[in-house]
Amino acid sequence: MTTTTFLPKQHQVLETVAPGIEFSFLRRHGGGQGLTALVRMEKGAHARHHNHPGGEETYLISGKLRVGERVLLPGDYLWTAPGESHEGYAQEESIFFVVLPGGLDVTDAR
């Protein structure tokens, strides 16, 4: 049995998850907890306050993205520790790769 995952580009469908925010779910982690995704945010899109029980790894591919108090530029990497909450705002159209080992919790919304 293989555990390798291969998802060709033509099968990486963007799904709208909030106004101006699209996810291409690349892999759902075992147990239904975590996920790996490619995210596209339109300029001005806002990801409301949330946290990641297992932390969050973000790598900005293009655009300009504010996560909490930090502004990410292409090539920047951000690790957010488990339980730390933040919001996101796309200062430019932004595309980023994200790994959420413990999933996403929006019940912390302020």
HELIX and SHEET records of a PDB file:
HELIX    1   1 LYS A    9  HIS A   11  5                                   3    
HELIX    2   2 GLY A   30  GLY A   32  5                                   3    
SHEET    1   A 6 GLU A  15  ALA A  18  0                                        
SHEET    2   A 6 ILE A  21  ARG A  28 -1                                        
SHEET    3   A 6 LEU A  35  MET A  41 -1                                        
SHEET    4   A 6 SER A  94  LEU A 100 -1                                        
SHEET    5   A 6 GLU A  56  SER A  62 -1                                        
SHEET    6   A 6 TYR A  77  THR A  80 -1                                        
SHEET    1   B 4 HIS A  46  ASN A  51  0                                        
SHEET    2   B 4 SER A  85  ALA A  90 -1                                        
SHEET    3   B 4 LEU A  65  VAL A  67 -1                                        
SHEET    4   B 4 ARG A  70  LEU A  72 -1                                        
END                                                                             
